[in-house]
Amino acid sequence: MEVFIVILIIAALLGLVGAIIENEQDKAEIDKIEAEYEVFVNKNGKPDIRISLLGLDNSRNWIENDIYVYESSEKIFIKGEEYSYEDILSVSLMDEESFTTKSKNTISRAVVGGAIAGPAGAVIGGTTGRKETETNHNYNVCITVRNLQKPTIILEFHNNIILAQKILDLINNILDINKK
């Protein structure tokens, strides 16, 4: 019994040490990201608009996963790449729909059908269950930019239409500024 308790204590200590090491690694990664952002802000200034492409709160600065807009200099950074407003040529929203069909109560209907009418009733009962079709959306915002090597930026939002629409509206506003 004492050996078991000693092993349990050792395992708990190892788990605690592992958690502390992992926490330190996470802290180091966050510190690195914050330092990169600090360099970014020192070079470009504080952005007028910042939108997280991950849908996260704005407490952390993820240069590669954000959009930064500088209205006075008419610059936009998308996923760490700098573009002037004039480099933005067009924007579109794509919705890749997929459908999932699920059968409801198939087993219970088969059991009841089998109890009432035997094997044939089980087959009929199992196939007459309700079916529900679920629509899944994968929204992408496609931005065409003046860049021969990478003319298209595709931002994926999965089913987050609100964030996709926010980016679409932002880019459409930039395109409207370009017309003036």
Rosetta constraint file for C-alpha pairs under 8 A:
AtomPair CA 1 CA 5 HARMONIC 6.49 0.50
AtomPair CA 2 CA 6 HARMONIC 6.23 0.50
AtomPair CA 3 CA 7 HARMONIC 6.13 0.50
AtomPair CA 4 CA 8 HARMONIC 6.07 0.50
AtomPair CA 5 CA 9 HARMONIC 6.13 0.50
AtomPair CA 6 CA 10 HARMONIC 6.16 0.50
AtomPair CA 7 CA 11 HARMONIC 6.09 0.50
AtomPair CA 8 CA 12 HARMONIC 6.18 0.50
AtomPair CA 9 CA 13 HARMONIC 6.17 0.50
AtomPair CA 10 CA 14 HARMONIC 6.11 0.50
AtomPair CA 11 CA 15 HARMONIC 6.13 0.50
AtomPair CA 12 CA 16 HARMONIC 6.15 0.50
AtomPair CA 13 CA 17 HARMONIC 6.12 0.50
AtomPair CA 14 CA 18 HARMONIC 6.08 0.50
AtomPair CA 15 CA 19 HARMONIC 6.15 0.50
AtomPair CA 16 CA 20 HARMONIC 6.22 0.50
AtomPair CA 17 CA 21 HARMONIC 6.22 0.50
AtomPair CA 18 CA 22 HARMONIC 6.12 0.50
AtomPair CA 19 CA 23 HARMONIC 6.02 0.50
AtomPair CA 20 CA 24 HARMONIC 6.18 0.50
AtomPair CA 21 CA 25 HARMONIC 6.26 0.50
AtomPair CA 22 CA 26 HARMONIC 6.20 0.50
AtomPair CA 23 CA 27 HARMONIC 6.10 0.50
AtomPair CA 24 CA 28 HARMONIC 6.08 0.50
AtomPair CA 25 CA 29 HARMONIC 6.21 0.50
AtomPair CA 26 CA 30 HARMONIC 6.19 0.50
AtomPair CA 27 CA 31 HARMONIC 6.04 0.50
AtomPair CA 28 CA 32 HARMONIC 6.14 0.50
AtomPair CA 29 CA 33 HARMONIC 6.27 0.50
AtomPair CA 30 CA 34 HARMONIC 6.08 0.50
AtomPair CA 31 CA 35 HARMONIC 6.08 0.50
AtomPair CA 32 CA 36 HARMONIC 6.24 0.50
AtomPair CA 33 CA 37 HARMONIC 6.22 0.50
AtomPair CA 33 CA 61 HARMONIC 7.04 0.50
AtomPair CA 33 CA 62 HARMONIC 6.68 0.50
AtomPair CA 34 CA 38 HARMONIC 6.15 0.50
AtomPair CA 34 CA 60 HARMONIC 7.56 0.50
AtomPair CA 34 CA 61 HARMONIC 6.53 0.50
AtomPair CA 35 CA 39 HARMONIC 6.36 0.50
AtomPair CA 36 CA 40 HARMONIC 6.18 0.50
AtomPair CA 36 CA 63 HARMONIC 7.96 0.50
AtomPair CA 37 CA 41 HARMONIC 6.10 0.50
AtomPair CA 37 CA 61 HARMONIC 6.25 0.50
AtomPair CA 37 CA 62 HARMONIC 7.46 0.50
AtomPair CA 37 CA 63 HARMONIC 6.66 0.50
AtomPair CA 38 CA 42 HARMONIC 6.10 0.50
AtomPair CA 39 CA 43 HARMONIC 6.18 0.50
AtomPair CA 40 CA 44 HARMONIC 6.03 0.50
AtomPair CA 40 CA 45 HARMONIC 7.61 0.50
AtomPair CA 41 CA 45 HARMONIC 4.59 0.50
AtomPair CA 41 CA 46 HARMONIC 5.43 0.50
AtomPair CA 41 CA 47 HARMONIC 7.79 0.50
AtomPair CA 47 CA 68 HARMONIC 5.71 0.50
AtomPair CA 47 CA 69 HARMONIC 5.62 0.50
AtomPair CA 47 CA 70 HARMONIC 5.32 0.50
AtomPair CA 48 CA 68 HARMONIC 7.41 0.50
AtomPair CA 48 CA 69 HARMONIC 5.74 0.50
AtomPair CA 48 CA 70 HARMONIC 5.37 0.50
AtomPair CA 48 CA 71 HARMONIC 6.48 0.50
AtomPair CA 49 CA 67 HARMONIC 7.84 0.50
AtomPair CA 49 CA 68 HARMONIC 5.70 0.50
AtomPair CA 49 CA 69 HARMONIC 4.97 0.50
AtomPair CA 49 CA 70 HARMONIC 7.02 0.50
AtomPair CA 50 CA 58 HARMONIC 7.85 0.50
AtomPair CA 50 CA 66 HARMONIC 6.84 0.50
AtomPair CA 50 CA 67 HARMONIC 5.63 0.50
AtomPair CA 50 CA 68 HARMONIC 4.66 0.50
AtomPair CA 50 CA 69 HARMONIC 6.49 0.50
AtomPair CA 51 CA 58 HARMONIC 7.67 0.50
AtomPair CA 51 CA 66 HARMONIC 5.59 0.50
AtomPair CA 51 CA 67 HARMONIC 5.15 0.50
AtomPair CA 51 CA 68 HARMONIC 6.71 0.50
AtomPair CA 52 CA 56 HARMONIC 5.95 0.50
AtomPair CA 52 CA 57 HARMONIC 7.31 0.50
AtomPair CA 52 CA 58 HARMONIC 6.85 0.50
AtomPair CA 52 CA 62 HARMONIC 7.75 0.50
AtomPair CA 52 CA 65 HARMONIC 6.30 0.50
AtomPair CA 52 CA 66 HARMONIC 4.47 0.50
AtomPair CA 52 CA 67 HARMONIC 6.49 0.50
AtomPair CA 53 CA 65 HARMONIC 5.40 0.50
AtomPair CA 53 CA 66 HARMONIC 5.19 0.50
AtomPair CA 53 CA 67 HARMONIC 7.07 0.50
AtomPair CA 53 CA 155 HARMONIC 7.89 0.50
AtomPair CA 53 CA 157 HARMONIC 7.78 0.50
AtomPair CA 53 CA 163 HARMONIC 7.69 0.50
AtomPair CA 54 CA 65 HARMONIC 6.50 0.50
AtomPair CA 54 CA 66 HARMONIC 7.66 0.50
AtomPair CA 54 CA 157 HARMONIC 7.98 0.50
AtomPair CA 55 CA 163 HARMONIC 7.10 0.50
AtomPair CA 61 CA 66 HARMONIC 7.69 0.50
AtomPair CA 62 CA 66 HARMONIC 6.00 0.50
AtomPair CA 63 CA 67 HARMONIC 7.69 0.50
AtomPair CA 63 CA 79 HARMONIC 6.29 0.50
AtomPair CA 63 CA 80 HARMONIC 5.44 0.50
AtomPair CA 64 CA 78 HARMONIC 7.67 0.50
AtomPair CA 64 CA 79 HARMONIC 4.21 0.50
AtomPair CA 64 CA 80 HARMONIC 4.85 0.50
AtomPair CA 65 CA 78 HARMONIC 7.88 0.50
AtomPair CA 65 CA 79 HARMONIC 5.20 0.50
AtomPair CA 65 CA 80 HARMONIC 7.60 0.50
AtomPair CA 66 CA 77 HARMONIC 7.90 0.50
AtomPair CA 66 CA 78 HARMONIC 6.48 0.50
AtomPair CA 66 CA 79 HARMONIC 5.67 0.50
AtomPair CA 66 CA 80 HARMONIC 7.56 0.50
AtomPair CA 67 CA 76 HARMONIC 7.05 0.50
AtomPair CA 67 CA 77 HARMONIC 5.51 0.50
AtomPair CA 67 CA 78 HARMONIC 4.75 0.50
AtomPair CA 67 CA 79 HARMONIC 6.36 0.50
AtomPair CA 67 CA 80 HARMONIC 7.90 0.50
AtomPair CA 68 CA 76 HARMONIC 5.62 0.50
AtomPair CA 68 CA 77 HARMONIC 5.04 0.50
AtomPair CA 68 CA 78 HARMONIC 6.81 0.50
AtomPair CA 69 CA 74 HARMONIC 7.59 0.50
AtomPair CA 69 CA 75 HARMONIC 6.05 0.50
AtomPair CA 69 CA 76 HARMONIC 4.50 0.50
AtomPair CA 69 CA 77 HARMONIC 6.50 0.50
AtomPair CA 70 CA 74 HARMONIC 5.65 0.50
AtomPair CA 70 CA 75 HARMONIC 5.14 0.50
AtomPair CA 70 CA 76 HARMONIC 6.16 0.50
AtomPair CA 71 CA 75 HARMONIC 6.77 0.50
AtomPair CA 74 CA 84 HARMONIC 5.90 0.50
AtomPair CA 74 CA 85 HARMONIC 5.42 0.50
AtomPair CA 75 CA 82 HARMONIC 6.93 0.50
AtomPair CA 75 CA 83 HARMONIC 5.77 0.50
AtomPair CA 75 CA 84 HARMONIC 4.45 0.50
AtomPair CA 75 CA 85 HARMONIC 5.72 0.50
AtomPair CA 76 CA 82 HARMONIC 5.87 0.50
AtomPair CA 76 CA 83 HARMONIC 5.33 0.50
AtomPair CA 76 CA 84 HARMONIC 6.17 0.50
AtomPair CA 76 CA 85 HARMONIC 6.77 0.50
AtomPair CA 77 CA 81 HARMONIC 5.16 0.50
AtomPair CA 77 CA 82 HARMONIC 4.41 0.50
AtomPair CA 77 CA 83 HARMONIC 6.12 0.50
AtomPair CA 78 CA 82 HARMONIC 6.63 0.50
AtomPair CA 78 CA 83 HARMONIC 7.74 0.50
AtomPair CA 83 CA 87 HARMONIC 5.85 0.50
AtomPair CA 83 CA 88 HARMONIC 7.38 0.50
AtomPair CA 84 CA 88 HARMONIC 7.26 0.50
AtomPair CA 85 CA 174 HARMONIC 6.23 0.50
AtomPair CA 85 CA 175 HARMONIC 7.55 0.50
AtomPair CA 85 CA 178 HARMONIC 6.82 0.50
AtomPair CA 86 CA 178 HARMONIC 6.19 0.50
AtomPair CA 87 CA 145 HARMONIC 5.28 0.50
AtomPair CA 87 CA 146 HARMONIC 4.78 0.50
AtomPair CA 87 CA 147 HARMONIC 7.80 0.50
AtomPair CA 88 CA 143 HARMONIC 7.25 0.50
AtomPair CA 88 CA 144 HARMONIC 6.28 0.50
AtomPair CA 88 CA 145 HARMONIC 4.66 0.50
AtomPair CA 88 CA 146 HARMONIC 6.52 0.50
AtomPair CA 88 CA 171 HARMONIC 7.85 0.50
AtomPair CA 88 CA 174 HARMONIC 7.67 0.50
AtomPair CA 88 CA 175 HARMONIC 6.91 0.50
AtomPair CA 89 CA 143 HARMONIC 7.52 0.50
AtomPair CA 89 CA 144 HARMONIC 5.38 0.50
AtomPair CA 89 CA 145 HARMONIC 5.30 0.50
AtomPair CA 89 CA 146 HARMONIC 6.71 0.50
AtomPair CA 89 CA 175 HARMONIC 7.19 0.50
AtomPair CA 90 CA 143 HARMONIC 5.83 0.50
AtomPair CA 90 CA 144 HARMONIC 5.11 0.50
AtomPair CA 90 CA 145 HARMONIC 7.24 0.50
AtomPair CA 90 CA 172 HARMONIC 7.99 0.50
AtomPair CA 90 CA 175 HARMONIC 7.22 0.50
AtomPair CA 91 CA 141 HARMONIC 6.99 0.50
AtomPair CA 91 CA 142 HARMONIC 5.56 0.50
AtomPair CA 91 CA 143 HARMONIC 4.44 0.50
AtomPair CA 91 CA 144 HARMONIC 6.19 0.50
AtomPair CA 91 CA 168 HARMONIC 6.87 0.50
AtomPair CA 91 CA 171 HARMONIC 6.75 0.50
AtomPair CA 91 CA 172 HARMONIC 7.08 0.50
AtomPair CA 92 CA 141 HARMONIC 5.77 0.50
AtomPair CA 92 CA 142 HARMONIC 5.27 0.50
AtomPair CA 92 CA 143 HARMONIC 6.68 0.50
AtomPair CA 92 CA 168 HARMONIC 7.18 0.50
AtomPair CA 93 CA 139 HARMONIC 6.98 0.50
AtomPair CA 93 CA 140 HARMONIC 5.82 0.50
AtomPair CA 93 CA 141 HARMONIC 4.65 0.50
AtomPair CA 93 CA 142 HARMONIC 6.32 0.50
AtomPair CA 93 CA 164 HARMONIC 7.71 0.50
AtomPair CA 93 CA 168 HARMONIC 7.13 0.50
AtomPair CA 94 CA 139 HARMONIC 5.70 0.50
AtomPair CA 94 CA 140 HARMONIC 5.10 0.50
AtomPair CA 94 CA 141 HARMONIC 6.29 0.50
AtomPair CA 94 CA 142 HARMONIC 7.45 0.50
AtomPair CA 95 CA 137 HARMONIC 6.25 0.50
AtomPair CA 95 CA 138 HARMONIC 5.67 0.50
AtomPair CA 95 CA 139 HARMONIC 4.65 0.50
AtomPair CA 95 CA 140 HARMONIC 6.50 0.50
AtomPair CA 96 CA 137 HARMONIC 5.84 0.50
AtomPair CA 96 CA 138 HARMONIC 5.06 0.50
AtomPair CA 96 CA 139 HARMONIC 6.40 0.50
AtomPair CA 97 CA 135 HARMONIC 6.75 0.50
AtomPair CA 97 CA 136 HARMONIC 5.66 0.50
AtomPair CA 97 CA 137 HARMONIC 4.78 0.50
AtomPair CA 97 CA 138 HARMONIC 6.43 0.50
AtomPair CA 98 CA 135 HARMONIC 5.93 0.50
AtomPair CA 98 CA 136 HARMONIC 5.13 0.50
AtomPair CA 98 CA 137 HARMONIC 6.54 0.50
AtomPair CA 99 CA 133 HARMONIC 6.46 0.50
AtomPair CA 99 CA 134 HARMONIC 5.59 0.50
AtomPair CA 99 CA 135 HARMONIC 4.69 0.50
AtomPair CA 99 CA 136 HARMONIC 5.93 0.50
AtomPair CA 100 CA 133 HARMONIC 5.53 0.50
AtomPair CA 100 CA 134 HARMONIC 5.07 0.50
AtomPair CA 100 CA 135 HARMONIC 6.53 0.50
AtomPair CA 100 CA 136 HARMONIC 7.54 0.50
AtomPair CA 101 CA 131 HARMONIC 6.48 0.50
AtomPair CA 101 CA 132 HARMONIC 5.54 0.50
AtomPair CA 101 CA 133 HARMONIC 4.30 0.50
AtomPair CA 101 CA 134 HARMONIC 6.24 0.50
AtomPair CA 102 CA 131 HARMONIC 5.52 0.50
AtomPair CA 102 CA 132 HARMONIC 5.26 0.50
AtomPair CA 102 CA 133 HARMONIC 6.40 0.50
AtomPair CA 102 CA 134 HARMONIC 7.96 0.50
AtomPair CA 103 CA 129 HARMONIC 6.26 0.50
AtomPair CA 103 CA 130 HARMONIC 5.85 0.50
AtomPair CA 103 CA 131 HARMONIC 4.42 0.50
AtomPair CA 103 CA 132 HARMONIC 6.42 0.50
AtomPair CA 104 CA 129 HARMONIC 5.73 0.50
AtomPair CA 104 CA 130 HARMONIC 5.29 0.50
AtomPair CA 104 CA 131 HARMONIC 5.97 0.50
AtomPair CA 104 CA 132 HARMONIC 7.46 0.50
AtomPair CA 105 CA 109 HARMONIC 6.06 0.50
AtomPair CA 105 CA 129 HARMONIC 5.96 0.50
AtomPair CA 105 CA 130 HARMONIC 7.34 0.50
AtomPair CA 106 CA 110 HARMONIC 6.16 0.50
AtomPair CA 106 CA 125 HARMONIC 7.45 0.50
AtomPair CA 106 CA 126 HARMONIC 4.78 0.50
AtomPair CA 106 CA 127 HARMONIC 6.89 0.50
AtomPair CA 106 CA 128 HARMONIC 7.65 0.50
AtomPair CA 106 CA 129 HARMONIC 5.36 0.50
AtomPair CA 107 CA 111 HARMONIC 6.22 0.50
AtomPair CA 107 CA 126 HARMONIC 6.16 0.50
AtomPair CA 108 CA 112 HARMONIC 6.21 0.50
AtomPair CA 108 CA 126 HARMONIC 7.70 0.50
AtomPair CA 109 CA 113 HARMONIC 5.91 0.50
AtomPair CA 109 CA 122 HARMONIC 7.39 0.50
AtomPair CA 109 CA 125 HARMONIC 4.77 0.50
AtomPair CA 109 CA 126 HARMONIC 5.29 0.50
AtomPair CA 109 CA 128 HARMONIC 7.68 0.50
AtomPair CA 109 CA 129 HARMONIC 6.77 0.50
AtomPair CA 110 CA 114 HARMONIC 5.91 0.50
AtomPair CA 110 CA 121 HARMONIC 7.17 0.50
AtomPair CA 110 CA 122 HARMONIC 4.21 0.50
AtomPair CA 110 CA 123 HARMONIC 6.26 0.50
AtomPair CA 110 CA 124 HARMONIC 7.17 0.50
AtomPair CA 110 CA 125 HARMONIC 4.45 0.50
AtomPair CA 110 CA 126 HARMONIC 4.12 0.50
AtomPair CA 110 CA 127 HARMONIC 7.81 0.50
AtomPair CA 111 CA 115 HARMONIC 6.14 0.50
AtomPair CA 111 CA 122 HARMONIC 6.02 0.50
AtomPair CA 111 CA 125 HARMONIC 7.57 0.50
AtomPair CA 111 CA 126 HARMONIC 7.92 0.50
AtomPair CA 112 CA 116 HARMONIC 6.23 0.50
AtomPair CA 112 CA 121 HARMONIC 7.98 0.50
AtomPair CA 112 CA 122 HARMONIC 7.10 0.50
AtomPair CA 112 CA 125 HARMONIC 7.09 0.50
AtomPair CA 113 CA 117 HARMONIC 5.85 0.50
AtomPair CA 113 CA 118 HARMONIC 6.99 0.50
AtomPair CA 113 CA 119 HARMONIC 7.98 0.50
AtomPair CA 113 CA 120 HARMONIC 7.86 0.50
AtomPair CA 113 CA 121 HARMONIC 4.26 0.50
AtomPair CA 113 CA 122 HARMONIC 4.45 0.50
AtomPair CA 113 CA 123 HARMONIC 7.48 0.50
AtomPair CA 113 CA 124 HARMONIC 6.89 0.50
AtomPair CA 113 CA 125 HARMONIC 4.74 0.50
AtomPair CA 113 CA 126 HARMONIC 7.57 0.50
AtomPair CA 114 CA 118 HARMONIC 4.29 0.50
AtomPair CA 114 CA 119 HARMONIC 5.36 0.50
AtomPair CA 114 CA 120 HARMONIC 6.99 0.50
AtomPair CA 114 CA 121 HARMONIC 4.77 0.50
AtomPair CA 114 CA 122 HARMONIC 3.89 0.50
AtomPair CA 114 CA 123 HARMONIC 7.62 0.50
AtomPair CA 114 CA 125 HARMONIC 7.49 0.50
AtomPair CA 115 CA 121 HARMONIC 7.61 0.50
AtomPair CA 115 CA 122 HARMONIC 7.59 0.50
AtomPair CA 116 CA 121 HARMONIC 6.64 0.50
AtomPair CA 117 CA 121 HARMONIC 4.44 0.50
AtomPair CA 117 CA 122 HARMONIC 7.26 0.50
AtomPair CA 118 CA 122 HARMONIC 6.32 0.50
AtomPair CA 119 CA 123 HARMONIC 6.41 0.50
AtomPair CA 120 CA 124 HARMONIC 6.26 0.50
AtomPair CA 121 CA 125 HARMONIC 5.74 0.50
AtomPair CA 122 CA 126 HARMONIC 5.97 0.50
AtomPair CA 123 CA 127 HARMONIC 6.33 0.50
AtomPair CA 124 CA 128 HARMONIC 6.26 0.50
AtomPair CA 125 CA 129 HARMONIC 7.08 0.50
AtomPair CA 136 CA 159 HARMONIC 7.31 0.50
AtomPair CA 137 CA 158 HARMONIC 6.46 0.50
AtomPair CA 137 CA 159 HARMONIC 5.14 0.50
AtomPair CA 138 CA 156 HARMONIC 7.46 0.50
AtomPair CA 138 CA 157 HARMONIC 6.59 0.50
AtomPair CA 138 CA 158 HARMONIC 4.06 0.50
AtomPair CA 138 CA 159 HARMONIC 5.24 0.50
AtomPair CA 139 CA 156 HARMONIC 6.19 0.50
AtomPair CA 139 CA 157 HARMONIC 5.25 0.50
AtomPair CA 139 CA 158 HARMONIC 5.23 0.50
AtomPair CA 139 CA 159 HARMONIC 6.07 0.50
AtomPair CA 139 CA 160 HARMONIC 7.06 0.50
AtomPair CA 139 CA 161 HARMONIC 6.56 0.50
AtomPair CA 139 CA 164 HARMONIC 6.81 0.50
AtomPair CA 140 CA 154 HARMONIC 6.41 0.50
AtomPair CA 140 CA 155 HARMONIC 5.45 0.50
AtomPair CA 140 CA 156 HARMONIC 4.55 0.50
AtomPair CA 140 CA 157 HARMONIC 5.88 0.50
AtomPair CA 140 CA 158 HARMONIC 7.37 0.50
AtomPair CA 140 CA 164 HARMONIC 7.08 0.50
AtomPair CA 141 CA 154 HARMONIC 5.78 0.50
AtomPair CA 141 CA 155 HARMONIC 5.14 0.50
AtomPair CA 141 CA 156 HARMONIC 6.65 0.50
AtomPair CA 141 CA 157 HARMONIC 7.92 0.50
AtomPair CA 141 CA 164 HARMONIC 6.41 0.50
AtomPair CA 141 CA 167 HARMONIC 7.57 0.50
AtomPair CA 141 CA 168 HARMONIC 6.75 0.50
AtomPair CA 142 CA 152 HARMONIC 6.58 0.50
AtomPair CA 142 CA 153 HARMONIC 5.70 0.50
AtomPair CA 142 CA 154 HARMONIC 4.61 0.50
AtomPair CA 142 CA 155 HARMONIC 6.44 0.50
AtomPair CA 143 CA 152 HARMONIC 5.64 0.50
AtomPair CA 143 CA 153 HARMONIC 5.06 0.50
AtomPair CA 143 CA 154 HARMONIC 6.44 0.50
AtomPair CA 144 CA 151 HARMONIC 5.62 0.50
AtomPair CA 144 CA 152 HARMONIC 4.63 0.50
AtomPair CA 144 CA 153 HARMONIC 6.42 0.50
AtomPair CA 145 CA 150 HARMONIC 7.80 0.50
AtomPair CA 145 CA 151 HARMONIC 5.17 0.50
AtomPair CA 145 CA 152 HARMONIC 6.13 0.50
AtomPair CA 145 CA 153 HARMONIC 7.51 0.50
AtomPair CA 146 CA 151 HARMONIC 6.16 0.50
AtomPair CA 147 CA 151 HARMONIC 4.88 0.50
AtomPair CA 157 CA 161 HARMONIC 7.19 0.50
AtomPair CA 157 CA 163 HARMONIC 7.21 0.50
AtomPair CA 157 CA 164 HARMONIC 6.16 0.50
AtomPair CA 160 CA 164 HARMONIC 6.38 0.50
AtomPair CA 161 CA 165 HARMONIC 5.90 0.50
AtomPair CA 162 CA 166 HARMONIC 6.19 0.50
AtomPair CA 163 CA 167 HARMONIC 6.37 0.50
AtomPair CA 164 CA 168 HARMONIC 6.16 0.50
AtomPair CA 165 CA 169 HARMONIC 6.02 0.50
AtomPair CA 166 CA 170 HARMONIC 6.21 0.50
AtomPair CA 167 CA 171 HARMONIC 6.21 0.50
AtomPair CA 168 CA 172 HARMONIC 6.10 0.50
AtomPair CA 169 CA 173 HARMONIC 6.15 0.50
AtomPair CA 170 CA 174 HARMONIC 6.47 0.50
AtomPair CA 171 CA 175 HARMONIC 6.22 0.50
AtomPair CA 172 CA 176 HARMONIC 6.17 0.50
AtomPair CA 173 CA 177 HARMONIC 6.29 0.50
AtomPair CA 174 CA 178 HARMONIC 6.28 0.50
AtomPair CA 175 CA 179 HARMONIC 6.58 0.50
AtomPair CA 176 CA 180 HARMONIC 7.03 0.50
